[in-house]
Amino acid sequence: MNRIEALNILGLDDDATPQDIKTAYKECVQILHPDRFAGNKKLQERATEQFKRLQDAYDFLRSGRASKSAAGSARASRSVSYVEAQLAGLAAARTQLVTQRDAVYDERRNAAIMIAIGAVGAVLGRRIIWIAGIAGALIVWGIVSLIAACQNISTINEHLKEIEMQKRQLEEDWEEER
């Protein structure tokens, strides 16, 4: 991992200050902490993986190894405001949640296909008991997977709405400060 990769994980630009890094990290952790997904094992596992990536990026940036940027002295000394860092953290969290949602959409599609294949198998193999049994199990498994995927999508969409509300509030506060 290099500095640019670590900054991208946190949703920051190359000229981020240590305070910006700390702020973006706190925002991302607050939004993507695995405990927020305690009711859903799959989402909690994904959040744990992303949480580890965030932690690795933050540790890399916090250590002395990342203090020199690739741009060196040409780097601008512009300081990013606290609000901009928070917005960057929200953007990074949103990107990760959208990626998760896309994966769950694929799971939902696969569950629907499983149900359809099971239904076709049940109809075509209704006279052969073991084929009908396998088809019935496939239908049940597909229904369970479909319900779980729909619940996961609902949870992720709620988190995305929460991120949008936080983003709007930050932007409004930022406009008032200007």
C-alpha positions as CSV (number, residue, x, y, z in Angstrom):
1,M,0.0,0.0,0.0
2,N,1.3,3.5,-0.8
3,R,0.1,6.9,0.3
4,I,-2.2,7.5,-2.6
5,E,-4.0,4.2,-2.2
6,A,-4.4,4.8,1.5
7,L,-5.8,8.3,0.9
8,N,-8.2,6.9,-1.7
9,I,-9.5,4.4,0.8
10,L,-10.2,7.3,3.1
11,G,-11.7,9.4,0.3
12,L,-9.0,12.1,0.5
13,D,-6.8,14.0,-2.0
14,D,-3.0,13.8,-2.1
15,D,-2.6,17.0,-0.2
16,A,-4.5,15.9,2.9
17,T,-3.1,17.0,6.3
18,P,-2.8,14.7,9.3
19,Q,-5.9,16.3,10.8
20,D,-7.9,15.7,7.6
21,I,-6.8,12.0,7.6
22,K,-7.8,11.7,11.2
23,T,-11.2,13.3,10.6
24,A,-11.9,11.2,7.5
25,Y,-10.9,8.0,9.3
26,K,-13.3,8.8,12.2
27,E,-16.2,9.5,9.8
28,C,-15.6,6.3,7.8
29,V,-15.3,4.2,11.0
30,Q,-18.5,5.7,12.4
31,I,-20.4,4.9,9.3
32,L,-18.9,1.5,8.4
33,H,-18.3,0.0,11.9
34,P,-19.2,-3.7,11.8
35,D,-21.3,-3.3,15.0
36,R,-23.8,-1.2,12.9
37,F,-24.6,-4.4,10.9
38,A,-24.9,-6.7,13.9
39,G,-28.3,-8.0,12.7
40,N,-27.0,-9.2,9.3
41,K,-24.0,-11.6,9.2
42,K,-23.1,-11.0,5.6
43,L,-23.1,-7.3,5.8
44,Q,-21.2,-7.5,9.1
45,E,-18.5,-9.6,7.4
46,R,-18.2,-7.2,4.6
47,A,-18.1,-4.2,7.0
48,T,-15.4,-6.0,8.9
49,E,-13.3,-6.4,5.8
50,Q,-13.7,-2.8,4.9
51,F,-13.1,-1.7,8.5
52,K,-9.7,-3.6,8.3
53,R,-8.9,-1.8,5.1
54,L,-9.7,1.5,6.7
55,Q,-7.6,0.6,9.7
56,D,-4.6,-0.5,7.5
57,A,-4.8,2.8,5.5
58,Y,-5.0,4.9,8.6
59,D,-2.1,3.1,10.3
60,F,0.0,3.4,7.1
61,L,-0.8,7.2,6.9
62,R,-0.2,7.7,10.6
63,S,3.2,6.0,10.6
64,G,6.2,8.0,9.7
65,R,6.6,6.1,6.4
66,A,3.8,8.1,4.7
67,S,4.9,11.6,5.7
68,K,6.6,12.3,2.3
69,S,4.2,12.5,-0.7
70,A,5.1,11.5,-4.2
71,A,4.8,15.2,-5.3
72,G,7.4,16.3,-2.8
73,S,7.9,20.1,-2.5
74,A,5.6,20.7,-5.5
75,R,2.6,19.7,-3.3
76,A,0.4,22.6,-2.4
77,S,0.2,23.6,1.2
78,R,-3.6,24.1,1.0
79,S,-5.3,23.0,4.1
80,V,-8.6,21.1,3.7
81,S,-11.3,22.3,6.1
82,Y,-12.9,20.0,8.7
83,V,-16.1,20.0,6.7
84,E,-14.4,19.0,3.5
85,A,-12.7,16.1,5.3
86,Q,-16.0,15.0,6.7
87,L,-17.6,15.1,3.2
88,A,-14.7,13.1,1.8
89,G,-15.2,10.5,4.5
90,L,-18.9,10.4,3.7
91,A,-18.1,10.0,0.0
92,A,-15.8,7.1,0.8
93,A,-18.4,5.4,3.0
94,R,-21.0,5.9,0.3
95,T,-18.8,4.4,-2.4
96,Q,-18.2,1.3,-0.2
97,L,-21.9,0.9,0.6
98,V,-22.8,1.2,-3.1
99,T,-20.3,-1.5,-3.9
100,Q,-21.8,-3.7,-1.2
101,R,-25.3,-3.0,-2.6
102,D,-24.2,-4.0,-6.1
103,A,-22.9,-7.3,-4.7
104,V,-26.2,-7.9,-2.9
105,Y,-28.2,-7.1,-6.1
106,D,-26.2,-10.0,-7.8
107,E,-27.1,-12.3,-4.9
108,R,-30.8,-11.3,-5.3
109,R,-30.6,-12.0,-9.0
110,N,-29.0,-15.4,-8.4
111,A,-31.7,-16.3,-5.9
112,A,-34.4,-15.5,-8.4
113,I,-32.7,-17.6,-11.0
114,M,-32.4,-20.4,-8.5
115,I,-36.1,-20.2,-7.8
116,A,-36.9,-20.3,-11.5
117,I,-34.7,-23.3,-12.2
118,G,-36.2,-25.1,-9.2
119,A,-39.7,-24.4,-10.5
120,V,-38.9,-25.7,-14.0
121,G,-37.2,-28.7,-12.5
122,A,-40.2,-29.4,-10.2
123,V,-42.6,-29.2,-13.2
124,L,-40.5,-31.3,-15.5
125,G,-39.5,-33.8,-12.9
126,R,-42.7,-34.1,-11.0
127,R,-43.0,-37.9,-11.8
128,I,-39.5,-38.6,-10.6
129,I,-39.5,-38.0,-6.8
130,W,-35.8,-37.4,-6.2
131,I,-35.7,-34.7,-9.0
132,A,-38.8,-33.1,-7.6
133,G,-37.3,-33.2,-4.1
134,I,-34.1,-31.5,-5.3
135,A,-36.1,-28.9,-7.2
136,G,-38.2,-28.2,-4.1
137,A,-35.1,-27.8,-2.0
138,L,-33.7,-25.4,-4.7
139,I,-36.9,-23.3,-4.6
140,V,-36.8,-23.1,-0.8
141,W,-33.1,-22.2,-0.8
142,G,-33.7,-19.6,-3.4
143,I,-36.6,-18.0,-1.5
144,V,-34.5,-17.8,1.7
145,S,-31.6,-16.3,-0.3
146,L,-34.0,-13.8,-2.0
147,I,-35.5,-12.7,1.4
148,A,-32.0,-12.3,2.9
149,A,-30.8,-10.3,-0.1
150,C,-33.8,-8.0,0.0
151,Q,-33.3,-7.3,3.7
152,N,-29.6,-6.6,3.1
153,I,-30.5,-4.2,0.3
154,S,-33.0,-2.4,2.5
155,T,-30.4,-2.0,5.3
156,I,-27.8,-0.7,2.9
157,N,-30.3,1.8,1.4
158,E,-31.2,3.0,4.9
159,H,-27.5,3.7,5.5
160,L,-27.1,5.4,2.2
161,K,-30.1,7.7,3.1
162,E,-28.4,8.4,6.4
163,I,-25.2,9.4,4.6
164,E,-27.1,11.6,2.2
165,M,-28.8,13.4,5.2
166,Q,-25.5,13.9,6.9
167,K,-24.0,15.2,3.7
168,R,-26.8,17.7,3.2
169,Q,-26.5,18.9,6.8
170,L,-22.7,19.3,6.5
171,E,-23.1,21.2,3.2
172,E,-25.8,23.5,4.8
173,D,-23.5,24.1,7.8
174,W,-20.6,24.8,5.5
175,E,-22.6,27.3,3.4
176,E,-23.6,29.1,6.7
177,E,-19.9,29.4,7.7
178,R,-19.0,31.0,4.4
